[in-house]
Amino acid sequence: MNKMAIEKVDIDVNPRGSLELLSQREIEALTRGATHAEMQDLYRRCALAVLNTGNETDDAAEIFDAFTDFSIDVVKKTRGLQLKIKNGPRTALVENRMVEGIRQHLFAVLRDVIYIGTEISDRSRYDLKSTAGITDAVFQILKHARVMEPGLPPNLIVCWGGHSISRNEYDYTKEVGYHLGLRRLDICTGCGPGAMKGPMKGAAVGHAKQRLPVSRFVGLSEPGIIAAEPPNPMVNHLVVLPDIEKRLEAFVRLGHGIVVFPGGVGTAEEILYLMGIVMEAANQGIELPVVFTGPAGAADYFKEMDRFLRMLFGPAIDGCYQVIVDDAQAVGRYMSRALKRVRRNRNQSGDAYYFNWLLQIRMENQLPFEVDHDSVAALTLSRDLAPADLAVQVRRAFSAIVTGNVKEQGIRAIQKYGPFQLTADSQLTAALDHLLRGFAAQGRMKLSGEYLPCYEVVSK
């Protein structure tokens, strides 16, 4: 981290625009939850990540090591609550006042991690062992965050892609965002830098040209990843889901179309999750348009990704996505027309515009995958599996690599025990190794510095 990033400051922060109107019972629940040791540590880590927005690092352990003396306390006041921060990064302030977007994100994290997190963990209210219970929990989190708009027709495009991409690729994501914005479409991303920031910046210009009074830029994160990908400055609705599986479900339930830009293993994880869902027979009648796109230089990336998916799933993958290279305007046109089909489809099925209730998601894609060396070694990576089952297993392999790359607990586990061991059949081993080596060679694994693999791929 740079020198400015480790200058520290104490500050008291009051809510504005979020958590202003709370009952005494709600304030009591927040302050009580914030003193629970596990919740307190989780909130501290997420808050520190938000305060570090704009600092150029994707190493969560590096951030936490630089701010071991950082603390944030929730203090009950007569008319509400206040956050008392000690030894936070000075970069969160301008003229000794906290940047407004960072202030809003701090209280969004408080809402999702402490208040909503405590409520969701109440087993008497939410059955997190059933598909319906998990989906209801995701819905409640999004409802409390006020990111669903019942009065709007389908207009939210989810954009996935790498946080570590080239300048040319970043500029292309802005161009695509611009053409989506001109068509009055809103953007939802993983909330970080790179391909998560570019579409929002481009769409903001498109919205300005259309004189739209309100732009909706939704950022969906989770506690383990937010430190490596703090919210970019364009995000005006931040939601922190409890884990990666609920985050992924929130994307496909909330979004009306999905655009995938070039990325690394995190993007590959998202693609595998999505392909497992769209290949399900129960979902064949649901409109969920998917486009893979990038500049001319990304053509080989998508050829490799297409080859990898066809090696895994064969003809079952036909028609699951469109590839559009080096034509941002065509992406805008395609999505605009596709959303008309989505609207007709929702009208015919009776499904809500704002939440895709009818989409069927397997329990294996909903339950959190606890990444450690034993769970990774136990993955079944064999093309003998049914396509949807194989998608689950390969997605979990990519999830493990993301954990080892950027999440604090994963980084420390790799430092202590060495690389994760991925065991696969010979053809899948060769394909995985080729794909992952390509990501590393293209600089898609890390923002800066030399990349040291956190995995080894071996044949059965």
N, C-alpha and C positions, 0 to 999 in steps of 0.2 A: 504494500500500500504506500501511497506517496506521503510526504511529510505533512501536508495539510490534513490528510485523513486522520492522523493520530493526535491532532490538537483537540483538547477535550474541554467540555463546558458543562456547568450545572444549569438547569432551567426547569421552571414549573410550566405545565401546559394545561390549558382548559379546553374542553370540547367546544367545537363550533362546526355546525353542519352535520354532526353525528353524535349520538348519545347525549344530547343536550337535555331532552325531556325524559327523565327517569323517575319512577316511583321510588319511595324509600326502600321497598322490598327489592327492587331491581338493583339499586345502589348497594344494598347489603349483600346481595348475591355476587355482585362483581367484586367487591372488596374482600369478601370471604374466599371466593375462588382464587383471587390473586395472591392470597397468602398460603394456598396449598402448594407444597414444595414442588411437585411435578409440574403443575400449571404455571407456577411462578417462573420456573426455569425455562419452560417452553415460551412463555410470553416475553421474557427477557431476551431470548435469542431472536425471536421474530422482530421485536421492537428494535433491537440493535441493527438487524439487517435493513429495516426500513429507514433508520436514521443514516445508514451508509449509502443510501441511494445516490448513484452517480460516481462512486468510487470504483476504479477499474481493477476488480479482482473477482475471480469465480472460485476462490478457495475459502470455504466457510471456516475451516480451522484457523486460517490466517486472520480472519476478522475477529474471531472470538479470542484468539491469543493476544491480539493488539488491544483488546478492551476488557481485560480480566477484572478491572475495577469498576466496570459499568454497572449501574443499577437503575431500576425503574420501579416505583411504587405507586399503587393506586390508593389515593387518599380520599376519604369520605368528607364532603363538605355539606353545609346546611342546604344549599340549593343544587347539589349535584356531586360531582367528583372532580379530581384533579390528578394529573400525573406529575410525579416529582422525579426528575431525571438527574443523575449524578454521573459525571465523567462520560458524557456522550460526545459524539464527534461534532466538532464545531462546524463542519461542512453542512450540517442540517440548518444552520442559521444564516440569515442575511440581515445586516444592520442590527444584529442582536435579537432578531425576531425569527421564529421558526418558519421555514418555508411552508406555505399553506397546504400544498399537496402532501408534504410529509406529515403535517399535523393530522390531516384527515386519514391518512393511511395508518397512523399510530392508533387512532381510535377504532378504525376498521379491524385492526389486529386484536385490539382489546375485546371488541364485540365477538369476533369469531373464535378466538382462542380461549377466552375466559368465560364469557356469558353463554355463547352458543355451544362451545365445547363442553361446558358443564351440563347443559341441558341435554345435548345429544348423548352423552355418556350415561344418562339416566335410563337404565334398562327397563324400568316400568313404563316408560313412555315410548321408547324406540327399540324395536327388535333388530339389532344389528347382525343377526344370524340368518335373516331371511332377505330375499331379494326385494320384496315390497318394503320392508322396514328400512333397508339401506337407501333405497330410492326416495322414500319419504324424508329421511334425514337430509339427503342432498337437497331436496326441495325446500325444506325448512331453512337450511343455511342460506340458500339463494333468496328466499322470501325475506328473511330478516335483513339481508344486505340490500334489498330493494333494487335488484338488477333486472327483475322480470317486469315487462311492460305489457299488461293484459290488453291494453287498447291499441297496440301497434300490430300491423300485419307482419309476417315473417321478414325480418331485415337484418338479422345479426349473423355476421360471417366470422367464424372461428378461423384464426390464422396460426398455423404451427410452423416452426422452423428453428434453426439453431441460434444460440446466443453468441456463438463464435463464428462469424461469417465474414467474407471479404467485403470490401467497400462497394464493389460492383454489385454483389448480391444484395447488400443493404439498400443501395439506391433503387434496385429493381423492386424490392418489397415496398418502398415508398411509392413507386409508380403504380403498382397494383393497388395499394391502398387509396391512391388518388382517384383511380377509375372506379373503385368501389364507393368512395365518398361522393363522387359526382352523381352516382345512382342512389344517393341518400341511404346508403347501407352503413350500419354501425359495425364496430370491430370488437372481437373478443380474442385475447391471446393469453399466453402464460405469464404475462406482465413484465418480463425481463427485458434485456437489451436485444440488439441484433434484429432478427426476423420477428420478434415480438413487439419491438418499438416502431420499426419502419412503417408497417401498414397503418398504424394509428397516426403517425405524422402525416403520411400522404392523405389519409382520409380526412384529417383536420382541414387541409387545404381544399379538398373537394367540397366538404361541408360549408366552408367559408364562401366559396364561389356560389353555392346554392342558397346562401344566407340562412342556413339552418340555425335556429336559436339554441338548440341543445344537441350535443354530440355524446354518444354513449360509447365509452372506451373501457371495456370490462377486462380486468386482469384477474385470472384465477391462479392461485398458487397453493402451496402446502408447506408446513413448517420445515421440512427437511430440505426443500429446494430454495426457499425464499432468500436464505443467506447468500447463496451463489448467484441468484437472479433477483435482486431487490427491484421493487416496482419502478418501471421507467416513468419519466415525468409526464407522459401523456395519459396514463391510467387515471381515470376519474371515478372508477368503481372498483375497489379492491376487495376480493373475497379470498380468505385463507381456509381451504378445505382441510379436514383432519389428516388426510393421507393421499398418496398419489392416485389410488383407485377411485376415491370419491371425487378427486379433481378431474380425472379423465371422464367419469360419468357426468359431472357437471358440464363439461364441454359439449358432449353429444346430446344431452337433454336440453341445454340452453340454446345451442347454435342451430341455425337453419341451413347452413352450408359450410363446408370446410375447405380452406385453401392451405396446401402444404408447400412450404418453401424448403430449399436445401437445409440440412441440419446434420447433427451427429446422432449419438445413441439415444438421446432424449426424444428427438424427432422420430427415430426408428421405433422406439417404444410406443409412441402415440400412433404411428401408422399401423403397427401390429395389433394394437388394441382396437383400432377402428376397423381393420379388415376382418378381425374375428367377429365383430358385430354385424357388419354389412353382409357377410357370407352366410349368416344364420338364416335358415329357411323361414323362420317366424318373422323376419324383418324384410322379406322380399317386397312386400307391398308398401313399404315406407319410403318416401322420397327424402334422401339425404345426399345432395350433390357433393362430390369430392373432386378437387382439382389439384394436381401436382404441377407446380410451375416454378420457373427460375429464368435468369438471363441465358443468353446463348452459351456461356461458359459452363452452365449447369446441366447441359444436355447429357453429358456422360454420367453425371450423378444420378439422374433419373433413369437412364438406361440400366445402370447397375442396380438401382432399387427395384425397377420393374423385373429385371432378371432374377433377383433374389426372391421376390414375392412369387414369381411363377415357378421357381424351383421348389419353394415351400408348398404351394397350394395347387399348382397345376391349373387346369381350366376353371376351377371354382372361383378364381380371381377375376375372370373376364367381366368387364362392365362395372367393376367396383369403383373405378376412378378414371378421370380423363387427364391426359398429360398435355399441357400447353407450354411451349418453350418460347421465351423471348417475345411475348406479345401480351403486355399488361392490359391493353384495351380489350383484347379477346377474353381475358379472364373476367373483366368487369361485365362484358356483354353476356358471357355464359352464365355467371352467377345471377345476374338480374333476371334472365329468362327462366333459370332453374327455380328461382324463388317463387315464380308464378305457379309452377307445378307443385311446389311445396305447399303453397296456400290452398290450391285446389285439393290436394291430397288430405290436408288437415280438415278442410271443410267436409269432405266425403267421409272421412273416418270419425269425425267428431272430436279429434284430438285438439288440445289447446295450442294456440299460436306460440305461447311463451314458455312451454315446457313439454318436451316430447315424451309423454307418458307411455305411449304404446310401444316404444322401442324396447325390445327384449334384450337384456344383458345377463349373461351367465353369472352364477354365483362366484365362479372361479375368477372372474374379472372384477368382482366387487369386494371380495375379502382381501384385506391388506396382506401383501407378501412381505414377511419379515426377512430382510436381507442379512444373512451372515454366511460364513464360509460353509457351514453344513447345509443350509437350505439351498445355496447356489449349487453345491456339488450334487444335491439330490434331484435337480431338474432333469426331466425326461426330454431330451432334444433328439427326437427321432422322427423321420418322415413317415414312419409306420402309423403315426397318430392320425386321427381325423383332423381335417383342416382347422376347425374351431379350437380343438384341444391343442394342436401344435402352436396356434397363434398365442394361446395363453402362456405356454411354456417359453417360447422365444421372447415374448414381451417381458416376462419375468427375468430372463437373462439380460436383456437390455436394461431393465430397471436396476439390476444389480450393478451393472457397469456405471450407470448414472450415479448410484450411491457411492461407489468407490472413487468416482471422478470428483464430485463436488460436495457431497454431504459430509458433515463433520464426522459423524459416527463411522461412516464408510471409509473416509480418509484415514482415520486413526486405526480402524481394523486392518486395513491394508498395511499400514506402517508396522503393526504388531505381528500379523500372521502371514503376510505376503499376499500375492495376487489370488483372486478368486479362480477356481478351477471349473471351466465349462466343458462338460463331456458330451459329445454328440456323435452321431453316425458319420462315417467318413465323408460323404458328399456334403452333408450339412456343416461338418467341421471346416472343410475347405471353403465353402461359401461364406460362413460366418467370419472366418479369419481374413478372407479377401475383403469383405465389406468393412470390417473394423480397421484393418490396416489402411484402407483407402480414406476412412474418416480421419485417422491420425495424420496421414501424409498431407491431407488437405487443410490441416489446422482446425478441424471441427470438434476436437476433444477438449480444448483449453483456450482461454482468452489470450494468455501470454505465457512465455517460458516453454521449456522442453516438456513434452508429454511423456510420462512414464506409465505404461499400461498397468491397469489395476486388475487384469484378467489374463488367463491363459486358456487357449482353446485346444483340447486334446481329443483324439479319436477313441471310440470305444474299443 
